[in-house]
Amino acid sequence: MRTEVITVQTGSRLTVRNITDEADRFVAGQGDGLLHVFVPHTTAGLALIEFGTGSDDDLRRVLNDLLPADDRWRHRHGAPGHGRDHLLPAFLSPYATLPVCAGRLMLGTWQSLCLVDPNGDNPTRHVRFSFLPG
């Protein structure tokens, strides 16, 4: 298994960051197999969405509507509303497994792999790519 960790800066507010190019670079030339992507954080997840056409904005809006950053949460350390950040992985998994053929990700025409991070208290995230050859 080949593995690598990348560092992603996500900023100080709910961020949807397209990491498809980084994943493509990782699997380039690797042949057939599976790419496993894992975000080792309790406040981040992954989404396969159409990026850049408004879907990423819609996802941010839905997450803010579903998980408002207010004082309703029992988990209270960090910035106000930070408790909601710890619920995100229950809705957006912190891992994904994607097929790779001839060293290329087999995503749909409009699919992008996105890191979703609502946690403004920690703007640095790590993403582990692991390639399992077929």
Buried (B, 14 or more C-beta within 10 A) or exposed (E): EEEEEBEBEBEEEBBBBBBBEBBBEBBEEBEEBBBBBBBEBEBBBBBBBBBEEEBBEEBBEEBBEEBEBEEEBEEEEBEEBBBBBBBBBEEBBBBBEBEBEEBBBEBEEEBBBBBBBBBBEBBEBBBBBBBBEE
